[in-house]
Amino acid sequence: MSKDTNNHFEDVLGTWKWEEGNSSFEFEFTKITNYNYEGINMAIDFILARYKYIKDGVLVADILNNTYNPLNFKATLIFVNPTEYTLIINDVVSDKTKKGEFKLSSNGLDTIATFGLRNLEGTETYPTNIEFSLPTQLTLIKQQ
């Protein structure tokens, strides 16, 4: 993590949405600037996310109204290059975390992003046997 000196984060900030029938998934990305973690002697910028997931008309997870907290976040994007980020997301239903690629592109009309999630490397012990409840592959459209 570092400073966003080239303003690449601007391309992903805001609301992204996928909809199909009675199902939808929405991300809201915001930039945290000049954050100082205790013990780290530098200010960093990073992106935190909140999300809402509705599956077949039933609300599965909704943290859109949660306060952004750099020490207890549920989703973040890590800059790789101007069109690719690493997405790390914690499912608030199962308390399981996955990560994957979040890739930006354009279809000529809209800015779109695709993401695919996988389990974190290594062995993780989860407090529940509940399955990961969020989508693991989607194409989202940036909302205007």
N, C-alpha and C positions, 0 to 999 in steps of 0.2 A: 504494500500500500504506500501511496505517496501523494504528493500534491498534483492536482489536475491542472497543471500549468497551461496545457494546450486546449482546455475546455472540451475534451472529448466526451465528458459525461453528459453534456447538453443533449447529445443525440439520443440518450436513453431515458432522460428524466421525464416524468409525467406518467400518464395512464396508458396502459396497454391492455387490449382485450381480445378474447376469443369467444365466439358464440356459435352454437350449433343446436338448433331446436330449443329445448328447455334447459340446456346446459350452457354455462359460461364460466370463464376464469378471467380474473382481472388482477393486474399488478399495478401498484402505484409506487414509482421510484422517486426518491428524493436524495439530494446531495447533502452530506454532512461535511462542513468545511472547517479546516483548522482545528481538528479534534486532537487533543493531547491525551493519550493513554498514560495512566500512572506508570512511571518508570521508563517511558520512552521520551527522549529529549528532542522531539520534533513534532510539528503540527502536520497532520495528514488529512486528506480528503477521501471520502468513500461514499458509496451508494448503499442505502438501506431500502428495503421494500416492504410493503404491506400487500396483502392479497385477500381475495374473496373467491370462493369456488362454489358453484351451484351445479349439482348433477341431477338431471332429469327432474328439474323443478324443486329439488330438495337442497336446502342450504347445508353444505358440508363443513365449510370453514369460512370465517369472516374476521379478519384482523385489520380491516381498512380503517377502523376508528382508533386503533391502538396508537399510543404515543411512540414516536421513534426513539429508541433507546440504544445507543451504541454498545452498551454492555450486555444487552439482552435482546438481540435482534433475531427475527425469524427468517429473514431472507436478505441476501446481499449480492451485489454484482462486483466482480473484481476485473479490472481492465486488463486485457491481453493485448489487443490492438484496436484501431478505430472501428472495426466491424465485428469484434469478438470479445466477449466477456465470459468469465466463469460465474455461473449461477450456483449459489449454495442456498438451499431452502430447507427449513424445518417445518414439518407437518404438525400443526398444533393439535390434530386429532390423535395421531399415533405417537407423537414425540420422536419421530424418526427423521433423520436428515439425509438428503441426497444432494449430489452436485452434478453439474454438466455444463455443456456449452450453450451460450446465449448468443446467437448470430444475427446481426442486422443486415437487411437488404431492402430493396425497393421493388415493387411490382409495377412501377411507372406512375401509379396513383397514390399509393400508400407506402409508408415506412413499415416494414414488417420485421418480425423477429421470430426465429424458430429456436426452440430449446429441447434438449433431450437430457434426461436425468439418469443417473446410475447410483448405485450404492457407493458410499465412501470406501476408500481402500482401507484394509486392515479389519480387524475384528471389533465389532461394536456390540455392546450389551445394551439392549433397550429395556426400559421399564415396563413395557406392555407387549402383548402379542398381537396388537391391533395392526392390520396391514396399513402401509403407506396409502393415504386416502386422496392425495393430490395427483393430477395428471403428470405423467412423466415425459410426454412428448406433445408439443403443441406448436401452432403457428399463431402468433398474436399480431394485431394491428395497432399501431400507435394512434391514440385518439387525439383529435385536434381540439 
